[in-house]
Amino acid sequence: MQQVIGVAGMKISQSRDDILVTYALGSCLGIAIYDPVNCVGGLLHAMLPLSEIDPRKAEQNPYMFVDTGVPKLFHECYEAGAVRNRLVIKVAGGGAFYSDNDLFAIGKRNYIVLRKLFWKNGFMIAADDVGGSISRTMSLEIGTGRTLLRSAGREWEL
C-alpha cells in the first residue's frame, strides 16, 4: 500500500507491503532510514534546516525542520523495532533552483545541517542524490529496502 508523505511530513512502517513516497523534493530533503532485518523504515520530507527561526512552528510540526524532524524520525523507527547499528540511510533533494542567484541556499543548508547532525551522532549516509536543479520523487519499499528516485520521466535506484 502506498503511503504519501507531504511536505513537512513523516511516516514510518513495519508492513512489508508498504511503499512510502514523497513528491517535489526541490530544496527540501527526503531522508529515508531502513532496518533490513526487521523491515522497519521511515521517510521524512524536511523543508528547512534549523528550527530556531520559528520555535513555535517547530513545536507544532517538528518534521518541518531538519534539526527537529530527523531525531523524531529515528526515535519513532526505534520504537517500531529498528536497530541503530543496522540502519541504512539514504537522502535526496537539497536542490538549488536559482543557480547563480540562490541567495538563501536552503537546499545546501538543509544538507549541511543534516550531515553535521549525522556526524555528531555517528551515522553514515549509504547513498545520496542531492543538489542540482531537478525536483525529485523519492520512495522507500518497506519489504525490500529499495529506495527509488524519479524525475523528468526517469527512474533510478539510490
C-alpha positions as CSV (number, residue, x, y, z in Angstrom):
1,M,0.0,0.0,0.0
2,Q,1.4,3.4,-0.9
3,Q,1.7,5.9,1.9
4,V,2.2,9.5,0.8
5,I,4.3,11.9,2.9
6,G,3.5,15.5,2.3
7,V,5.9,18.5,2.7
8,A,7.0,18.8,6.3
9,G,5.7,15.3,7.0
10,M,7.0,11.9,8.1
11,K,5.7,8.3,8.1
12,I,7.2,5.0,9.3
13,S,6.1,1.5,8.5
14,Q,6.6,-2.1,9.6
15,S,4.4,-3.5,6.8
16,R,6.3,-5.3,4.0
17,D,3.6,-4.3,1.5
18,D,4.0,-0.5,2.2
19,I,5.8,1.9,-0.1
20,L,6.5,5.3,1.4
21,V,6.6,8.1,-1.1
22,T,7.2,11.8,-1.1
23,Y,6.9,14.2,-4.0
24,A,8.5,17.5,-5.1
25,L,11.9,17.4,-3.3
26,G,13.4,20.6,-4.5
27,S,15.4,22.4,-1.8
28,C,13.7,20.1,0.7
29,L,15.3,16.9,1.8
30,G,13.9,13.4,1.7
31,I,15.5,11.2,4.4
32,A,14.9,7.5,4.3
33,I,16.0,5.2,7.0
34,Y,15.6,1.4,6.9
35,D,16.4,-1.6,9.1
36,P,16.8,-4.6,6.7
37,V,16.4,-7.2,9.3
38,N,13.2,-6.1,11.0
39,C,11.8,-4.4,7.8
40,V,11.1,-1.1,9.6
41,G,11.6,2.1,7.7
42,G,10.7,5.7,7.7
43,L,10.7,8.7,5.3
44,L,10.9,12.3,6.3
45,H,10.3,15.4,4.0
46,A,12.1,18.2,5.8
47,M,11.7,21.8,4.4
48,L,14.1,24.0,6.4
49,P,17.4,23.5,8.2
50,L,17.0,24.9,11.7
51,S,14.0,25.2,13.9
52,E,15.5,28.3,15.7
53,I,13.9,30.5,13.0
54,D,10.4,29.6,14.4
55,P,10.5,27.5,17.6
56,R,6.7,27.7,17.9
57,K,6.2,26.2,14.4
58,A,8.8,23.5,15.2
59,E,6.9,22.6,18.3
60,Q,3.7,22.3,16.3
61,N,5.4,20.3,13.5
62,P,8.9,19.2,14.2
63,Y,9.1,17.5,10.7
64,M,9.3,20.9,9.0
65,F,12.9,21.3,10.1
66,V,16.0,19.0,9.7
67,D,17.2,19.6,13.2
68,T,14.0,18.5,14.9
69,G,12.5,16.2,12.3
70,V,15.4,13.8,11.9
71,P,15.6,12.9,15.7
72,K,11.9,12.2,15.7
73,L,12.2,10.0,12.6
74,F,14.9,7.9,14.2
75,H,13.1,7.7,17.6
76,E,9.9,6.6,16.0
77,C,11.7,4.0,13.9
78,Y,13.4,2.7,17.1
79,E,10.0,2.4,18.8
80,A,8.8,0.4,15.8
81,G,11.6,-2.1,16.2
82,A,14.5,-0.7,14.1
83,V,18.0,-1.3,15.5
84,R,20.5,1.6,15.3
85,N,23.6,-0.3,14.0
86,R,21.6,-1.8,11.1
87,L,20.1,1.4,9.7
88,V,20.6,2.2,6.1
89,I,20.3,5.9,5.4
90,K,19.5,7.5,2.0
91,V,19.0,11.1,1.2
92,A,17.7,13.1,-1.8
93,G,16.8,16.7,-2.6
94,G,18.6,19.7,-1.4
95,G,18.5,21.4,-4.8
96,A,19.0,24.9,-5.9
97,F,16.6,26.3,-8.4
98,Y,18.1,29.8,-8.9
99,S,21.6,28.5,-9.7
100,D,23.8,31.7,-9.6
101,N,21.4,33.7,-7.5
102,D,20.4,31.2,-4.8
103,L,20.7,33.9,-2.0
104,F,19.3,31.7,0.8
105,A,20.8,28.4,-0.3
106,I,18.1,26.5,1.5
107,G,18.9,23.1,-0.2
108,K,22.6,23.4,0.6
109,R,22.0,24.5,4.2
110,N,19.5,21.6,4.7
111,Y,22.1,19.1,3.6
112,I,24.9,20.7,5.7
113,V,22.7,20.6,8.9
114,L,21.8,17.0,8.2
115,R,25.5,16.0,7.7
116,K,26.5,17.8,10.9
117,L,23.7,16.0,12.8
118,F,24.7,12.6,11.5
119,W,28.4,13.3,12.1
120,K,27.7,14.3,15.7
121,N,25.6,11.1,16.3
122,G,27.9,8.7,14.4
123,F,25.7,8.0,11.4
124,M,26.8,7.5,7.8
125,I,24.8,8.1,4.7
126,A,24.7,5.0,2.5
127,A,23.7,6.9,-0.6
128,D,22.5,10.3,-1.7
129,D,21.4,12.3,-4.7
130,V,21.4,15.9,-3.6
131,G,21.9,19.3,-5.2
132,G,21.4,20.3,-8.8
133,S,18.3,21.9,-10.1
134,I,15.8,19.0,-10.5
135,S,12.8,18.1,-8.4
136,R,12.7,14.5,-7.2
137,T,10.1,12.0,-6.1
138,M,11.5,9.6,-3.5
139,S,10.1,6.2,-2.5
140,L,11.1,3.6,0.1
141,E,9.8,0.0,-0.3
142,I,9.5,-1.5,3.2
143,G,9.6,-5.1,2.0
144,T,12.9,-4.8,0.2
145,G,14.5,-1.5,1.4
146,R,14.8,-0.3,-2.2
147,T,14.9,3.5,-2.5
148,L,13.8,4.8,-5.8
149,L,14.0,8.3,-7.3
150,R,12.0,9.7,-10.2
151,S,12.5,13.0,-12.1
152,A,11.6,14.2,-15.5
153,G,10.4,10.8,-16.7
154,R,13.5,9.0,-15.4
155,E,13.7,6.5,-12.6
156,W,16.8,5.2,-10.7
157,E,17.7,3.4,-7.6
158,L,19.6,5.2,-4.8
